[in-house]
């Protein structure tokens, strides 16, 4: 790499948390020495922030690495994140990779780049066990209409299929006051919506003696931020008081994403989840009674070891009965160093694929039914910074996608709309004169 300003391209896979962390890492590189460019451009340095939640995530990470090496064969390729933390040797063996950094080391990216330039570090990896006493603050802005604010990291739950505790360590967070300060910084950039994210955000306060409810009460006081969207929260940690606060605070959007993973109690037990399906059903019932038009999504894993036809049908029937807006469907894939990887009764791939298709069809049916339920609803939309086929789109508070003919001035604006017309994709279409 030359002594001139270095072009650096970032690529992020996986969760909203990863996006917040990539943005924080990028900001740590000073503008005098580095210029951020698109991942599709030729760059001097490519930084790929990886995910390892499934086999598919690993594969996508490897594909991104190979794309970077093809785009610029002489570039420095640095791979970071959860996949890097858990399988550094595997990644180091990929042609073109110069350095692999774990979940903690990636926040010292600039130092590692300087050591590469000074030839004081050899090609290889640095992936120490995550430091569960340290929290790395992160939030995103500049590349999206909304900002992802990291409020919590790590997880104390040891689900039998999950590697996240291995990749990120134990649950930890910073003080509520620090999160509020970051929200104020985000507000100063004109961003109107914050997505509150973490590994297990309902567990917020483990290291500070506070609670997620405490955090929400303070965040809504920040001037300039008009919308807060809560990312995934465990059903056993979604309390009545949180739901009631969403009902009573306009800034808290009526959208809940609640991991279920299975509608069969025996499967939940084998997964070592900390709840059974009646708790999930109770949460859905309480939300619907308090906030009838709330958007409610759920995660579900199909093909977990030992999942019989009867257990799958239990899940399918249970989800069919739940008043949900959509599903995120995951096909089970064994993760190294997890209990599930060594369990008997591994389900054949073709069975998993078939069950996945059934659940995806159910999800689409739920999405359309919920959209129809919302016809005639007057609500607000935050327009995104993107254009597709001449249309700009945005999301309502309850997570319905709305489109309208593109108009640049709408970007980042919040407008009240009346939901009347659904297009062929099941999205609501609004005419310009109705905004």
Buried (B, 14 or more C-beta within 10 A) or exposed (E): EEEEEBBBBBBBBBBBBBBBBBBBBBBEBEEEBBBBBEBEEEBBBBBBBBBBBBEEBBEBBBEBBBBBBEBBEEBBBBBBBBBBBBBBEBBBEBEBBBBBBBBBBBBBBBEBBEBBBEEEBEEEBBBEEBBBEEBBBBBBBEBBBBBBBBBBBBBBBEBBBBBBBBBBBBBBBBBBEBBBBBBBBBBEEEBBBBBBBBBBBBBBBBBBEBBBBBBBBBBBEBEEBBBBBBBBBBBBBBBEEBBBBBBEBEBBBBBBBBBBBBBBBBBBEBBBBBBBBEBBBBBBEBBBEBBEBBBBBBBBBBBBBBBEEEBBBBBBEBBEEBBBBBBBBBBBBBBEEBBBBEBEEBBEEEBBEBBBEBBEEBBEEBBEEBBEEBEEBEBBBBBBBEEEEEBBBBBBBBBBBBBBEBEEEBBBBBBEBBBEEBEEEBBBBBEEEEB
